[in-house]
């Protein structure tokens, strides 16, 4: 359990619950990810795809871009803009005002209602 791990003597002096792997800070995240997935018999995924999925899900669920950037380690807003576009956050709700179907539809005399036909 996470609480038990965090409360252990060795973790009380750390700001992190899980161990910090040096490669994660040096751009080598793909190597341990690939090894882990192989060890549990899961089809490998590219780290970039996993990271992109993480960002778009967070953004689509309303997490502000600066927070996603901080968590995911992005340093440039231009990079985050790519994920904003993928998540559709920048255009969300823009078409809600459009009315493609009128309130009352007149189909004409040659259309048969299936619910009326069954009776």
Secondary structure, 3 states (H helix, E strand, C coil): CHHHHHHCCCCCCCCCCCCCCHHHHCCCHHHHHHHHHHHCCCCCCCHHHHHHHHHHHHHHCCCCHHHHHHHHCCCCHHHHHHHHHHHCCCCCCCCCCCCCCCCCCCCCCCCCCHHHHCC
